[in-house]
Amino acid sequence: MEQEQVQIHTEFIKLQDLLKFAGAVETGGDAKQIIQEGRVQVNGELCTMRGKKMRPGDVAVIDQELELTVQ
């Protein structure tokens, strides 16, 4: 599994924005689609909320292939 650290300078970042910022998807529409299809886990649990607030220490995993850790 590929792992990536994503540095943010705010209190939180929305899940869909995290996926775009990290380059995991090209558009917000792509982020919406994979989140709604149930292909994203946050901190080990399935997440279908595009606006989920991701804070430092949170981990998003896409298709069990890419792990994004917020710092």
NORUR-V736598 format. One record per run of one state. SS is the DSSP state (hx for helix, st for strand, lp for the rest). FROM is the first residue (numbers start at 1). TO is the last residue. If there is no record, write none. Layout:
[[SS/FROM/TO] [SS/FROM/TO]]
This chain:
[[lp/1/1] [st/2/6] [lp/7/12] [st/13/14] [hx/15/21] [lp/22/27] [hx/28/36] [lp/37/39] [st/40/42] [lp/43/44] [st/45/46] [lp/47/52] [st/53/54] [lp/55/58] [st/59/62] [lp/63/65] [st/66/70] [lp/71/71]]
